[in-house]
Amino acid sequence: MGILAAALLSTLALNDEALFVDISKVQDDEVGDGTTSVTVLACELLREAELLIGQKLHPQTIIAGWRRSSDEAVRALTAAAVDNSSNPEKFREDLMNIARTTLSSKILTQQKDQFSKLAVDAVMRLKGSCNLEAIQIIKKLGGRLSDSYLDEGFLLDKKVGVNQPKRIEKARILIANTAMDADKIKVFGSRVKVDSVAKVAELELAEKEKMKEKVNKILKHNCTVFINRQLIYNYPEQLFADAGVMAIEHADFEGVERLALVTGGEIVSTFDNPEKVKLGYCDLIEEVMIGEDVLLKFSGVALGEACTIVLRGATQQILDEAERSLHDALCVLSQTVKETRIVFGGGCSEMLMAHAVNELASKTPGKEAIAMESFAKALRQLPIIIADNAGFDSAELISQLRAAHAQGQNKAGLEMNEGQVGDMQKLGITESFQVKRQVVLSASEAAEMILRVDDIIRAAPRRRGQDNRPC
C-alpha cells in the first residue's frame, strides 16, 4: 500500500503499537515503499517471539539470534542482487519492472504499464539528481486515469491578470512574496479619524501613490513576468498591465518554491536593490487547456529536467490515491537510480533470505539457533500472505517454492497470474534492493526494541465521581 499504509497507521489511536507507525513512516521517508511489508514482518517476528518466550527462551537470547539472522539475511540479499547500471537498456528495463511491481498492489494496477513509463521517464529526466521536487504532479478532475500524461516543462495552476499578455517568449521572471493589496494600518486597535470626505480621498490617493511607487520598484528589475505568493489587487494589476508585464497572483508557497527551483530564480520580499536580485528565466510562458481549466506552462526552464505529471480521474478520491501510488513509484525509482542494484520479487527474496538463515541456524549450536529458525519462519510469512491474498493454496505454493530454493533455484518466486512457482527473472518481477534491505533492518530493529521491554506501567484512569446534580 506504500504511503497509504503509513497514512492509515498514523490515523489510528495507538499506544504500545505506536512504534509500528514510526517504522512505517521511516520506511516511507527512506525509500518510499515497503511500508506494509515492514509492518507485517515486524508483527510476524513478535508473534514468533511470543512463542519462544513461552518456551522459556530469554529475550536476550532471542535478540542475539535475530541479529545474526538479520546480518545473514542482508548478506544473502546482497549476494543475490543484480546490477545492470552499466547497460542503459537493461537498466531502464529494470526500472520499468520495479515500477510495475510497485504499482501492482495499488489502484493503478490496471494501468501499470502506462504509469510505469510515466514514472521512469520522469525519473530518467532527473539525470541522477534524485531531486523529486523537479517533478510536479497536478490532479485534474475529468477523464480517466488512462488520460494522464507527462508534460515536459512546468505547469502552474493559475491565471494571468486582466488585460495582460497571455504569451511571453524569453521570459525574465521575478518571484516574490510580498503584499500587493491596499496598505492598511496593521496595528491592533489602531484607527484613523478624519473630519471630512475630502480627507478620505486624500488617504486613498496616498495609498495609491505608495502602491505605485512599489510597482515602479518592481518594474526597475527589468522583469517581464511577476509572480507573487500573495494577492495582487486591481490597481497594481492595472499598473502591470499598462507596463506590459504578466502578473500572476496567489501562487501557493509550494508553487513559488518549486518555480524558483526550476527557473533558477530567488524568492524576494524587498525591491530596493535590483542588482542583488536573481531573476528566473524560461524560453516560453503560455496558457494551455487541461480539461476545462486553463493553466500556465513554462517551457525551456533553467532546470532542464523539470517536468509535470498530469493526473486525470473521475473523482477526487481516485486522484488522491493515484498520486500516493505514483509517489511510491517515483521514490523507489529515484532510490534505485542512486542504489542501482535490484532483487527479484514475488516472495523470491524473502525465501532466499529464509533459506540462508536456516542454513546458518543448522550450523549454530545453542538456543540461538531456535531464534534464528523463528526469524526464517517470519520471513516465509510474506510469500504466504502474497499467496493467500491472491486466493491460491498458500501451503502448496510455499512448499513448492521452498523446495525450489533448496535445489538452488534462487530466482524462483510466486507467479500470481497463474498461481504457480515461476522464474522471476524471466517474468520481469523485480524490486529495489534498497527497499528490501530497509524492510529487514527496520522490522528486526523494531521487534528487538519491543522485545527488550520487560513490563509497561500505566497510570490508572481518573475515577469519575458521582454526579448528584439535579436533572
C-alpha positions as CSV (number, residue, x, y, z in Angstrom):
1,M,0.0,0.0,0.0
2,G,3.1,2.3,0.2
3,I,2.5,5.7,1.6
4,L,-1.2,4.8,2.2
5,A,-0.2,2.3,4.9
6,A,1.8,5.0,6.7
7,A,-1.2,7.4,6.3
8,L,-3.6,4.8,7.7
9,L,-1.4,3.8,10.6
10,S,-0.9,7.4,11.6
11,T,-4.6,8.0,12.0
12,L,-5.0,5.1,14.5
13,A,-5.2,5.8,18.2
14,L,-2.2,3.6,19.3
15,N,-0.2,3.4,22.5
16,D,2.3,0.5,22.6
17,E,1.9,-0.1,18.9
18,A,3.0,3.5,18.0
19,L,6.4,2.0,17.1
20,F,4.9,0.4,14.1
21,V,3.7,3.8,12.9
22,D,7.2,5.1,13.3
23,I,8.9,2.3,11.3
24,S,6.2,2.7,8.6
25,K,6.9,6.4,8.4
26,V,10.7,5.8,8.4
27,Q,10.3,3.3,5.6
28,D,8.3,5.8,3.6
29,D,10.8,8.6,4.2
30,E,13.8,6.5,3.4
31,V,12.8,4.5,0.3
32,G,9.1,5.5,-0.4
33,D,7.7,1.9,-0.5
34,G,7.5,-1.2,1.6
35,T,5.6,0.3,4.5
36,T,3.2,-2.6,4.6
37,S,5.9,-5.2,4.3
38,V,8.0,-3.7,7.2
39,T,4.9,-3.7,9.5
40,V,3.9,-7.2,8.6
41,L,7.4,-8.6,9.1
42,A,7.8,-6.8,12.5
43,C,4.4,-8.3,13.6
44,E,5.4,-11.8,12.5
45,L,8.7,-11.5,14.4
46,L,6.8,-10.5,17.5
47,R,4.4,-13.4,17.1
48,E,7.4,-15.8,16.9
49,A,9.0,-14.1,19.9
50,E,5.8,-14.8,22.0
51,L,6.1,-18.5,21.2
52,L,9.8,-18.6,22.0
53,I,9.2,-16.8,25.4
54,G,6.6,-19.4,26.1
55,Q,9.3,-22.0,25.6
56,K,11.4,-20.3,28.3
57,L,13.9,-18.6,25.9
58,H,15.3,-15.4,27.4
59,P,14.7,-12.2,25.3
60,Q,18.4,-11.5,25.1
61,T,19.0,-15.0,23.6
62,I,16.2,-14.3,21.0
63,I,17.7,-10.9,20.1
64,A,21.2,-12.4,19.7
65,G,19.8,-15.0,17.3
66,W,17.8,-12.4,15.4
67,R,20.8,-10.1,15.0
68,R,22.8,-12.9,13.4
69,S,19.8,-13.8,11.3
70,S,19.4,-10.2,10.1
71,D,23.1,-9.9,9.2
72,E,22.9,-13.3,7.3
73,A,19.7,-12.3,5.5
74,V,21.2,-9.0,4.3
75,R,24.3,-10.8,3.2
76,A,22.3,-13.3,1.2
77,L,20.2,-10.5,-0.3
78,T,23.4,-8.5,-1.2
79,A,24.9,-11.6,-2.9
80,A,21.8,-12.2,-4.9
81,A,21.4,-8.6,-6.0
82,V,21.9,-7.8,-9.7
83,D,23.4,-4.5,-11.1
84,N,22.7,-3.6,-14.7
85,S,23.6,0.1,-14.4
86,S,26.4,-0.3,-17.0
87,N,23.9,-1.3,-19.7
88,P,21.4,1.6,-20.2
89,E,18.8,-0.5,-22.0
90,K,18.8,-3.3,-19.3
91,F,18.8,-0.7,-16.5
92,R,15.8,1.1,-18.0
93,E,14.0,-2.3,-18.3
94,D,14.9,-2.9,-14.6
95,L,13.3,0.4,-13.7
96,M,10.2,-0.4,-15.7
97,N,9.9,-3.8,-13.9
98,I,10.4,-2.2,-10.5
99,A,7.7,0.4,-11.3
100,R,5.3,-2.3,-12.4
101,T,5.9,-4.3,-9.3
102,T,5.4,-1.3,-7.1
103,L,2.1,-0.3,-8.8
104,S,0.8,-3.9,-8.9
105,S,-0.7,-3.7,-5.4
106,K,-2.2,-0.2,-5.9
107,I,-5.1,1.5,-7.6
108,L,-3.0,2.0,-10.7
109,T,-2.5,-1.8,-11.3
110,Q,-4.8,-1.8,-14.3
111,Q,-2.8,1.0,-16.0
112,K,0.6,-0.1,-14.5
113,D,2.3,-0.2,-17.9
114,Q,1.3,3.4,-18.7
115,F,2.1,4.8,-15.3
116,S,5.4,2.8,-15.1
117,K,6.5,4.5,-18.3
118,L,5.4,7.9,-16.9
119,A,7.4,7.4,-13.7
120,V,10.5,6.1,-15.4
121,D,10.5,8.9,-18.0
122,A,10.2,11.5,-15.2
123,V,12.9,10.0,-13.1
124,M,15.3,9.5,-16.0
125,R,14.9,13.2,-16.8
126,L,16.5,14.0,-13.5
127,K,19.8,12.6,-14.8
128,G,20.7,11.0,-11.5
129,S,20.0,14.1,-9.3
130,C,17.1,12.3,-7.4
131,N,15.5,15.7,-6.7
132,L,11.8,14.8,-6.8
133,E,11.0,18.5,-6.3
134,A,11.6,18.9,-10.0
135,I,8.7,16.5,-10.7
136,Q,5.4,18.2,-10.2
137,I,2.1,16.3,-10.0
138,I,-1.1,18.1,-10.9
139,K,-4.5,16.5,-10.3
140,K,-7.4,17.5,-12.6
141,L,-10.9,16.1,-12.3
142,G,-12.4,14.6,-15.5
143,G,-11.5,11.9,-18.0
144,R,-10.0,8.6,-17.0
145,L,-6.8,7.5,-15.3
146,S,-5.5,6.4,-18.7
147,D,-5.8,10.0,-19.9
148,S,-2.9,11.0,-17.6
149,Y,0.3,12.1,-19.3
150,L,3.8,13.6,-18.7
151,D,4.4,17.1,-19.8
152,E,8.0,18.4,-20.4
153,G,8.1,21.7,-18.5
154,F,6.5,23.3,-15.5
155,L,2.7,23.8,-15.1
156,L,1.3,26.4,-12.8
157,D,-2.4,26.2,-11.9
158,K,-3.0,30.0,-12.0
159,K,-4.4,32.5,-14.4
160,V,-2.9,35.7,-15.9
161,G,-4.3,39.1,-14.8
162,V,-6.8,41.1,-16.8
163,N,-5.6,42.8,-20.0
164,Q,-2.1,41.3,-19.5
165,P,-0.1,39.4,-22.1
166,K,-1.0,35.7,-22.4
167,R,2.2,34.6,-24.0
168,I,5.7,35.7,-23.3
169,E,8.9,34.5,-25.0
170,K,12.4,34.7,-23.4
171,A,10.7,35.5,-20.1
172,R,12.5,37.2,-17.2
173,I,10.7,36.1,-14.1
174,L,10.6,37.9,-10.7
175,I,9.3,35.6,-8.0
176,A,8.1,37.5,-4.9
177,N,6.4,37.0,-1.5
178,T,5.1,40.5,-0.8
179,A,1.8,42.3,0.0
180,M,0.3,43.8,-3.2
181,D,-3.0,44.8,-1.6
182,A,-4.0,48.2,-0.3
183,D,-1.7,49.1,2.6
184,K,-3.7,49.2,5.8
185,I,-2.6,50.1,9.3
186,K,-1.8,46.7,10.7
187,V,-1.6,47.6,14.4
188,F,-4.2,46.0,16.5
189,G,-6.7,48.5,18.0
190,S,-5.5,51.5,15.9
191,R,-7.8,53.7,13.9
192,V,-7.6,56.7,11.7
193,K,-10.1,59.6,12.2
194,V,-10.9,62.2,9.5
195,D,-13.2,65.3,9.7
196,S,-14.2,65.3,6.0
197,V,-14.8,63.2,3.0
198,A,-12.0,65.0,1.2
199,K,-9.5,63.7,3.8
200,V,-10.7,60.1,3.0
201,A,-10.0,60.8,-0.7
202,E,-6.5,62.1,0.3
203,L,-5.9,58.9,2.2
204,E,-6.9,56.7,-0.7
205,L,-4.7,58.8,-3.0
206,A,-1.8,58.3,-0.6
207,E,-2.3,54.6,-0.6
208,K,-2.4,54.5,-4.4
209,E,0.8,56.5,-4.6
210,K,2.5,54.2,-2.2
211,M,1.4,51.2,-4.2
212,K,2.5,52.9,-7.5
213,E,5.9,53.5,-6.0
214,K,6.2,49.8,-5.1
215,V,5.2,48.7,-8.6
216,N,7.8,51.0,-10.1
217,K,10.5,49.5,-7.9
218,I,9.4,46.1,-9.2
219,L,9.5,47.2,-12.8
220,K,13.0,48.5,-12.4
221,H,14.1,44.8,-12.1
222,N,13.5,44.6,-15.9
223,C,11.3,41.6,-15.5
224,T,8.6,40.6,-18.0
225,V,6.7,38.3,-15.6
226,F,5.9,39.0,-11.9
227,I,4.7,36.0,-9.8
228,N,3.6,36.8,-6.3
229,R,2.9,34.4,-3.4
230,Q,0.2,36.8,-2.1
231,L,-2.8,38.6,-3.6
232,I,-2.4,41.4,-6.2
233,Y,-5.2,43.9,-6.0
234,N,-6.8,45.6,-9.0
235,Y,-4.8,48.8,-9.0
236,P,-1.3,47.2,-9.1
237,E,-2.7,44.7,-11.6
238,Q,-3.7,47.6,-13.8
239,L,-0.2,49.1,-13.5
240,F,1.4,45.8,-14.5
241,A,-0.9,45.6,-17.5
242,D,0.0,49.1,-18.6
243,A,3.7,48.2,-18.4
244,G,3.1,45.0,-20.5
245,V,4.1,42.7,-17.6
246,M,2.4,39.4,-16.9
247,A,1.4,39.3,-13.2
248,I,0.3,36.1,-11.5
249,E,-1.1,36.3,-8.0
250,H,-1.6,33.9,-5.1
251,A,0.8,31.3,-6.3
252,D,0.9,29.0,-3.2
253,F,4.1,28.7,-1.3
254,E,4.9,25.2,-2.7
255,G,4.3,26.6,-6.2
256,V,6.7,29.5,-5.8
257,E,9.3,27.3,-4.1
258,R,9.3,24.8,-7.0
259,L,9.1,27.6,-9.5
260,A,12.1,29.3,-8.1
261,L,13.9,25.9,-8.3
262,V,13.1,25.1,-11.9
263,T,13.6,28.6,-13.3
264,G,16.8,29.4,-11.4
265,G,15.4,32.5,-9.6
266,E,15.1,33.5,-6.0
267,I,12.1,34.5,-3.9
268,V,12.3,38.2,-2.8
269,S,10.3,40.4,-0.5
270,T,12.0,43.8,-0.9
271,F,12.8,45.6,-4.1
272,D,15.3,48.4,-3.2
273,N,18.4,46.6,-4.7
274,P,17.6,45.2,-8.2
275,E,21.2,44.4,-8.8
276,K,21.2,41.9,-6.0
277,V,18.0,40.0,-7.1
278,K,18.4,36.8,-9.1
279,L,15.7,36.5,-11.8
280,G,14.3,33.3,-13.2
281,Y,14.4,32.5,-16.9
282,C,12.5,30.3,-19.3
283,D,12.0,30.3,-23.1
284,L,8.2,30.5,-23.2
285,I,5.2,31.1,-21.0
286,E,1.8,30.4,-22.5
287,E,-1.7,29.3,-21.5
288,V,-2.7,25.6,-22.0
289,M,-6.0,23.9,-21.6
290,I,-6.3,20.7,-19.4
291,G,-9.9,19.5,-19.4
292,E,-11.9,22.7,-18.7
293,D,-9.2,24.5,-16.8
294,V,-6.6,27.0,-18.1
295,L,-3.0,26.6,-16.8
296,L,0.3,28.3,-17.4
297,K,3.0,26.3,-19.0
298,F,6.7,27.2,-18.5
299,S,8.8,25.7,-21.3
300,G,12.5,25.7,-21.6
301,V,13.2,26.3,-17.9
302,A,16.7,26.6,-16.5
303,L,16.4,23.3,-14.7
304,G,16.0,21.2,-17.9
305,E,15.0,18.0,-16.0
306,A,11.8,19.7,-14.6
307,C,8.6,18.0,-15.7
308,T,4.9,17.7,-14.8
309,I,2.7,14.7,-14.5
310,V,-0.9,15.5,-15.1
311,L,-3.3,13.0,-13.5
312,R,-6.9,12.7,-14.7
313,G,-9.6,10.8,-12.9
314,A,-13.4,10.7,-12.3
315,T,-13.3,11.6,-8.6
316,Q,-11.0,13.4,-6.1
317,Q,-10.6,10.2,-4.1
318,I,-9.2,8.4,-7.2
319,L,-6.9,11.2,-7.9
320,D,-5.6,11.3,-4.4
321,E,-4.9,7.6,-4.3
322,A,-3.3,7.7,-7.7
323,E,-1.0,10.5,-6.5
324,R,0.0,8.4,-3.5
325,S,0.7,5.4,-5.7
326,L,2.7,7.4,-8.2
327,H,4.6,9.0,-5.3
328,D,5.7,5.5,-4.1
329,A,6.9,4.5,-7.6
330,L,8.8,7.8,-8.1
331,C,10.5,7.4,-4.6
332,V,11.5,3.8,-5.3
333,L,12.8,4.6,-8.8
334,S,14.8,7.6,-7.5
335,Q,16.4,5.4,-4.9
336,T,17.1,2.7,-7.5
337,V,18.9,5.3,-9.7
338,K,21.1,6.1,-6.6
339,E,21.5,2.4,-5.5
340,T,21.3,0.6,-8.8
341,R,21.1,-3.0,-7.5
342,I,17.9,-4.9,-7.9
343,V,16.5,-8.1,-6.4
344,F,13.7,-10.4,-7.5
345,G,10.2,-10.1,-6.1
346,G,7.2,-12.5,-5.8
347,G,8.5,-13.8,-2.5
348,C,11.8,-14.8,-4.1
349,S,14.0,-12.6,-1.9
350,E,12.2,-13.5,1.3
351,M,12.5,-17.2,0.6
352,L,16.2,-16.7,-0.4
353,M,16.9,-14.9,2.9
354,A,14.9,-17.5,4.9
355,H,16.9,-20.4,3.3
356,A,20.2,-18.7,4.1
357,V,19.2,-18.1,7.7
358,N,18.0,-21.7,8.1
359,E,21.4,-22.9,6.8
360,L,23.2,-20.8,9.3
361,A,20.9,-22.0,12.1
362,S,21.7,-25.6,11.3
363,K,25.4,-24.8,11.9
364,T,24.8,-22.8,15.1
365,P,24.9,-24.6,18.5
366,G,22.7,-23.5,21.4
367,K,19.4,-21.8,21.8
368,E,20.2,-19.0,19.4
369,A,19.6,-21.5,16.6
370,I,15.9,-21.7,17.7
371,A,15.6,-17.9,17.5
372,M,17.2,-18.0,14.0
373,E,14.7,-20.5,12.8
374,S,11.9,-18.3,14.0
375,F,13.4,-15.4,12.1
376,A,13.4,-17.5,8.9
377,K,9.8,-18.6,9.6
378,A,8.7,-14.9,9.9
379,L,10.4,-14.1,6.6
380,R,8.5,-17.0,4.9
381,Q,5.2,-15.5,6.1
382,L,5.5,-12.7,3.5
383,P,5.2,-15.0,0.4
384,I,2.5,-17.0,2.3
385,I,0.5,-13.7,2.7
386,I,1.0,-12.9,-1.0
387,A,-0.4,-16.3,-2.0
388,D,-3.4,-16.0,0.4
389,N,-4.2,-12.5,-0.8
390,A,-4.3,-13.8,-4.4
391,G,-6.7,-16.6,-3.4
392,F,-4.4,-19.5,-4.0
393,D,-3.4,-22.5,-1.8
394,S,-0.5,-21.0,0.1
395,A,0.6,-24.2,1.8
396,E,1.1,-25.9,-1.6
397,L,2.8,-23.0,-3.3
398,I,5.1,-22.2,-0.4
399,S,6.2,-25.8,-0.1
400,Q,7.0,-25.8,-3.8
401,L,8.9,-22.5,-3.5
402,R,10.8,-23.7,-0.5
403,A,11.8,-26.9,-2.4
404,A,12.9,-24.9,-5.4
405,H,15.2,-22.7,-3.4
406,A,16.6,-25.8,-1.6
407,Q,17.5,-27.2,-5.0
408,G,19.4,-24.0,-5.9
409,Q,16.8,-22.2,-8.0
410,N,17.5,-18.8,-6.4
411,K,15.3,-16.9,-8.9
412,A,12.1,-18.9,-8.2
413,G,9.1,-16.9,-6.9
414,L,5.3,-16.8,-6.9
415,E,3.7,-16.0,-10.3
416,M,0.2,-14.9,-9.1
417,N,-1.4,-14.6,-12.5
418,E,-1.4,-18.4,-12.9
419,G,-0.9,-19.4,-9.3
420,Q,2.3,-21.2,-9.7
421,V,6.0,-21.0,-9.0
422,G,8.0,-19.3,-11.8
423,D,11.3,-17.7,-12.7
424,M,11.1,-14.1,-11.5
425,Q,13.9,-13.0,-13.9
426,K,12.1,-14.2,-17.0
427,L,8.8,-12.8,-15.7
428,G,10.4,-9.4,-15.0
429,I,9.2,-9.3,-11.4
430,T,11.9,-7.2,-9.7
431,E,12.2,-4.9,-6.7
432,S,14.6,-2.4,-5.4
433,F,17.5,-3.8,-3.3
434,Q,17.3,-0.7,-1.1
435,V,13.6,-1.3,-0.3
436,K,14.1,-5.0,0.7
437,R,17.2,-4.3,2.8
438,Q,15.4,-1.5,4.6
439,V,12.4,-3.7,5.3
440,V,14.6,-6.4,7.0
441,L,16.7,-3.9,9.0
442,S,13.8,-1.7,10.2
443,A,11.5,-4.7,11.1
444,S,14.1,-6.5,13.1
445,E,15.2,-3.4,15.0
446,A,11.6,-2.5,15.9
447,A,10.8,-6.1,17.0
448,E,14.0,-6.1,19.1
449,M,13.1,-2.8,20.8
450,I,9.7,-4.1,21.8
451,L,11.1,-7.4,23.0
452,R,13.5,-5.5,25.3
453,V,10.6,-4.0,27.2
454,D,10.1,-6.1,30.4
455,D,6.8,-4.5,31.5
456,I,4.6,-1.5,31.0
457,I,3.3,0.6,33.9
458,R,0.3,2.8,33.2
459,A,-1.3,5.4,35.4
460,A,-4.8,4.4,36.4
461,P,-7.5,6.4,34.7
462,R,-9.0,9.2,36.8
463,R,-12.1,7.9,38.7
464,R,-15.2,9.7,37.8
465,G,-17.2,11.0,40.8
466,Q,-20.9,10.5,41.2
467,D,-23.0,13.2,39.5
468,N,-25.5,14.4,42.1
469,R,-26.7,17.5,40.2
470,P,-30.5,17.7,39.5
471,C,-31.7,16.8,36.1
